[in-house]
Amino acid sequence: MKLSRLDRRDFIESMLLLGLGACAGPRAAARALRTHPPSDGALGPLFHRLSALADPLARDRSTAREFARRAGAHLLELELEDDVLADWVRQGPDDPGIGRNGTRVLHRRSLGKGGPGELMAVLFYTPAGVSNPPHEHHNLISIKRVLKGSYHVRQYERIRRVEPGVIAIRQVSELVAVSFDGPCIDMTDDRLNVHWFGAAGSEPVLALNIVAVAPLAPSQTFHGASETRAAGQYYVDPTATPGSDGLILARSIGREQAEEFARRPLASFPSRIARPPEDQP
């Protein structure tokens, strides 16, 4: 599916793909998202492909990993001609973001019915030189496609709960340039659940995030049925020195501490990725 200037108006007004319309600027994207109800059939084939994935997930006919794989494949089908982004307004929005660093959600909308397994589309903006603080995802599935700019991304596996407010995690990736060319950044409750990302280089980043909310029964989640927090993102601190087993004890942190991560580029924090034994001194 390739988009050029010739079909840009139809793209913004009809297909939009819930965020790609921001190639005409954040205000145009927000207008288009508000004017088309979720049931509007004019939103286009990609919209319907993504929406159709929610039903089997909600009915336990699809696993979280299969949902993430298929949704990511659909997002990677998108192609953009250079002229589509010619009018992108590079100045960030007025919203100060966490820690006043300028990150913000440009728009958010539902792609399907409410309740467990609800599918959301989120258009996310990250200014140059700042990060989205490290966080875990409780009972969420997330697939993110970069539309403009480049992300620096670190991903972690949750290994076990240590005590209330502390989880043992292991860093498993260090992706320094995730761009429109891919890959999609995806996670489930049991895979790559913790991540930390920020803008790489001198440009801001625009990304489209597809999120399934509360697809699991509470007892099936990492934190179990006793977890009292709602499905959502929760900040953690992954900067502790790993133990001999490569595990990091990551403590839950509040917004004030998260702001310390938000104001700095990810590269200013040392990577904790485990090195193969032959690479260690």
Protein Blocks (a to p, Z undefined) as FASTA:
>chain_A
ZZdfklmmmmmmmnonoolmmmnojklmmmmmmmpcfklmknojklmmmmmmmmmmmnop
acfklmmmmmmmmmmmpccdfklmmmpcfbdcfblbghhlopacfbdcdfbdedehiacd
ddddddehiacdddddehiacddddfbdcddddddddfbdfbghiacdddfbdcfbdcfk
opcddddfkgokbccdddehjbdcdddddddehkbcfklpmnommlmbdcddddddfkbc
cdfkopacdddddfklmmmmmmpcfklpccfbdcdfklpZZ
